[in-house]
Amino acid sequence: MGAEQLNIPTLDLPRVVIIGGGFAGLKLAKGIDSSLYQTVLIDRNNYHTFQPLMYQVASSGLEPDSIAYPLRKVFKGKKRFHFRMADVIQVDESSKTLQTSIGPIKYDILVIATGADSNFFGMENVKKYSMPMKNLVESLNLRSRILTNFEKALNTTDLSEQEALMSFVIVGGGPTGVELAGALAELKKQILPKDYPDLDIRKMQIHIVEASDRLLANMSETASVKTEKFLKKMDVNVWLGTQVKDYDGKQVITSKHVFNSKTLVWAAGVQGVPPAGLNATIVRGNRILTDEFNKVVEKENVFAIGDVAQIKSDQAPNGHPMLASVAGQQGSKLAKNLNALAKNITMQPFSYADKGTMATIGRNLAVVDLPFFSFSGLFAWLTWMFVHLMLLVDYRSRLVVFVNWAWSYLNYDKGTRLIVRTSEDKSSID
Ligand SMILES: Cc1cc2nc3c(=O)[nH]c(=O)nc-3n(C[C@H](O)[C@H](O)[C@H](O)COP(=O)(O)OP(=O)(O)OC[C@H]3O[C@@H](n4cnc5c(N)ncnc54)[C@H](O)[C@@H]3O)c2cc1C
């Protein structure tokens, strides 16, 4: 028994401290048996973010509160559970203590579920001037930037300046890049001409730049081909085999072309964000190496799950993809394993059940790869919508998102075209 830390009582039960209330941390904390452990969940935000729909916040389709959910509400009524909103600054393994922005906290078992952040591959200028979309604040910043650009384009007589304001370069042809490009194309076609009748919206250019030779490289060839076709039909310029080299906030230098653009969206790379102080094996993508039980290699009481972790397994020699489904399944599995551990039952290795991958490009257009076959078009789009609605945390979010989608579909409208400036606002760069 020790002194109380963060006003959390010390019990005669082992304490599991989880860093991160994302897909992995949330499932884990939900599954831990309160009669076996005291659980402390720490996140720098007081909400869980449904990242797959962030591009819709950035493109004025949804409000942030329909894809973010208060963590305290998720765990309402859960016994021996404590949430603390704090930044974890350092792990001190020798004293089994975390240093956080609100003070230290001891753990018996530590689970790292800190996710991933943008990787700019050492390009400092790109990092400085581009707009990433890895969290809710960045999505709102991007939305502000897009709309502010049109407000500015309306007021300038300098044609080159206007071109730069109305050109959007998205780097990365994965699901995020593809979905955002499609959403911008819909804005161009359906919304902006009505909002800006004094501006020739045909001048708006959307470019998607991808280093490899196809879009959605992690999906089937069929899905890649269809996606490229859909995007081109929607007036998106697709640049394959093209690498971004530099950006000064005005010109994007790529291996093939120079774009005059004030908005470079970075959707090209992510890397794990392990907490400082952890003396672990870090592998490709800045991920913590774990065994098949999600235990950090060569540690006794430290686990890592989700995007920040890479399992050493035969099923995925290079690690599982950084996906919400992988993170959620790892969280659920680890909860079962920790509950088993407390009862001296043998833990089971993690095995990923791949239920398929999908991406949406626009109205009635999506691609779906299931383990045994692929399909695209209207049915894929309906599938995408149904799956994403069901994955949202609660009924309220599902209803709000569904109503927004139905409204947009029937009225060719998007209801949330507000320029909301945030504390990390980058939208005012001249
Ligand atoms: C734009 C976008 C679109 C995506 N689309 C899809 C998709 O369609 N399908 C799919 O399967 N996956 C998608 N993904 C990937 C998916 O969101 C991730 O794989 C998933 O979020 C990983 O879950 P996680 O729990 O590991 O991390 P996260 O969900 O990122 O959660 C990490 C949590 O840790 C907290 N945290 C981090 N560091 C600290 C710290 N030091 N102190 C306190 N708290 C901390 C963060 O605030 C966050 O809440 C997308 C991701 C993005 C960014």
The ligand as an SDF file (V2000), in Angstrom:
LIG
                    3D

 53 58  0  0  0  0  0  0  0  0999 V2000
   -7.6210    9.7570  -41.2440 C   0  0  0  0  0  0  0  0  0  0  0  0
   -7.5710    8.2950  -40.8410 C   0  0  0  0  0  0  0  0  0  0  0  0
   -8.4260    7.3810  -41.4510 C   0  0  0  0  0  0  0  0  0  0  0  0
   -8.4010    6.0420  -41.0940 C   0  0  0  0  0  0  0  0  0  0  0  0
   -9.2630    5.1610  -41.7020 N   0  0  0  0  0  0  0  0  0  0  0  0
   -9.2980    3.8730  -41.3070 C   0  0  0  0  0  0  0  0  0  0  0  0
  -10.2400    2.9570  -41.8380 C   0  0  0  0  0  0  0  0  0  0  0  0
  -11.0420    3.3250  -42.6920 O   0  0  0  0  0  0  0  0  0  0  0  0
  -10.2500    1.6660  -41.3820 N   0  0  0  0  0  0  0  0  0  0  0  0
   -9.3720    1.2450  -40.4150 C   0  0  0  0  0  0  0  0  0  0  0  0
   -9.4260    0.0800  -40.0040 O   0  0  0  0  0  0  0  0  0  0  0  0
   -8.4540    2.0860  -39.9000 N   0  0  0  0  0  0  0  0  0  0  0  0
   -8.3950    3.3850  -40.3050 C   0  0  0  0  0  0  0  0  0  0  0  0
   -7.4760    4.2290  -39.7660 N   0  0  0  0  0  0  0  0  0  0  0  0
   -6.4760    3.7100  -38.8240 C   0  0  0  0  0  0  0  0  0  0  0  0
   -7.0800    3.5590  -37.4300 C   0  0  0  0  0  0  0  0  0  0  0  0
   -7.7340    4.7450  -37.0570 O   0  0  0  0  0  0  0  0  0  0  0  0
   -5.9570    3.1940  -36.4760 C   0  0  0  0  0  0  0  0  0  0  0  0
   -5.4020    1.9920  -36.8870 O   0  0  0  0  0  0  0  0  0  0  0  0
   -6.4830    3.0760  -35.0480 C   0  0  0  0  0  0  0  0  0  0  0  0
   -6.9500    4.3170  -34.5810 O   0  0  0  0  0  0  0  0  0  0  0  0
   -5.3910    2.5600  -34.1160 C   0  0  0  0  0  0  0  0  0  0  0  0
   -5.9070    2.4650  -32.8350 O   0  0  0  0  0  0  0  0  0  0  0  0
   -4.9580    2.6840  -31.5720 P   0  0  0  0  0  0  0  0  0  0  0  0
   -5.7990    2.4320  -30.3870 O   0  0  0  0  0  0  0  0  0  0  0  0
   -3.7000    1.9310  -31.7480 O   0  0  0  0  0  0  0  0  0  0  0  0
   -4.5440    4.2260  -31.6370 O   0  0  0  0  0  0  0  0  0  0  0  0
   -5.4640    5.5320  -31.6450 P   0  0  0  0  0  0  0  0  0  0  0  0
   -6.8550    5.2230  -32.0210 O   0  0  0  0  0  0  0  0  0  0  0  0
   -4.7160    6.5280  -32.4450 O   0  0  0  0  0  0  0  0  0  0  0  0
   -5.4700    5.9850  -30.1140 O   0  0  0  0  0  0  0  0  0  0  0  0
   -4.3070    6.4010  -29.4550 C   0  0  0  0  0  0  0  0  0  0  0  0
   -4.7440    7.2220  -28.2540 C   0  0  0  0  0  0  0  0  0  0  0  0
   -3.6010    7.4500  -27.4410 O   0  0  0  0  0  0  0  0  0  0  0  0
   -3.6210    8.7800  -26.9620 C   0  0  0  0  0  0  0  0  0  0  0  0
   -2.2400    9.1300  -26.6660 N   0  0  0  0  0  0  0  0  0  0  0  0
   -1.1630    9.0150  -27.4860 C   0  0  0  0  0  0  0  0  0  0  0  0
   -0.0410    9.3810  -26.8560 N   0  0  0  0  0  0  0  0  0  0  0  0
   -0.4130    9.7490  -25.6150 C   0  0  0  0  0  0  0  0  0  0  0  0
    0.3080   10.2370  -24.4840 C   0  0  0  0  0  0  0  0  0  0  0  0
    1.6460   10.3910  -24.5000 N   0  0  0  0  0  0  0  0  0  0  0  0
   -0.3670   10.5420  -23.3680 N   0  0  0  0  0  0  0  0  0  0  0  0
   -1.7280   10.3830  -23.3270 C   0  0  0  0  0  0  0  0  0  0  0  0
   -2.4540    9.9090  -24.3550 N   0  0  0  0  0  0  0  0  0  0  0  0
   -1.8030    9.5910  -25.4830 C   0  0  0  0  0  0  0  0  0  0  0  0
   -4.2520    9.5640  -28.1040 C   0  0  0  0  0  0  0  0  0  0  0  0
   -4.8310   10.7650  -27.6380 O   0  0  0  0  0  0  0  0  0  0  0  0
   -5.2980    8.5790  -28.6340 C   0  0  0  0  0  0  0  0  0  0  0  0
   -6.5560    8.7820  -28.0180 O   0  0  0  0  0  0  0  0  0  0  0  0
   -7.4780    5.5930  -40.1100 C   0  0  0  0  0  0  0  0  0  0  0  0
   -6.6180    6.5120  -39.4960 C   0  0  0  0  0  0  0  0  0  0  0  0
   -6.6670    7.8490  -39.8610 C   0  0  0  0  0  0  0  0  0  0  0  0
   -5.7300    8.8340  -39.1900 C   0  0  0  0  0  0  0  0  0  0  0  0
  1  2  1  0
  2  3  1  0
  2 52  2  0
  3  4  2  0
  4  5  1  0
  4 50  1  0
  5  6  2  0
  6  7  1  0
  6 13  1  0
  7  8  2  0
  7  9  1  0
  9 10  1  0
 10 11  2  0
 10 12  1  0
 12 13  2  0
 13 14  1  0
 14 15  1  0
 14 50  1  0
 15 16  1  0
 16 17  1  0
 16 18  1  0
 18 19  1  0
 18 20  1  0
 20 21  1  0
 20 22  1  0
 22 23  1  0
 23 24  1  0
 24 25  2  0
 24 26  1  0
 24 27  1  0
 27 28  1  0
 28 29  2  0
 28 30  1  0
 28 31  1  0
 31 32  1  0
 32 33  1  0
 33 34  1  0
 33 48  1  0
 34 35  1  0
 35 36  1  0
 35 46  1  0
 36 37  1  0
 36 45  1  0
 37 38  2  0
 38 39  1  0
 39 40  1  0
 39 45  2  0
 40 41  1  0
 40 42  2  0
 42 43  1  0
 43 44  2  0
 44 45  1  0
 46 47  1  0
 46 48  1  0
 48 49  1  0
 50 51  2  0
 51 52  1  0
 52 53  1  0
M  END
$$$$
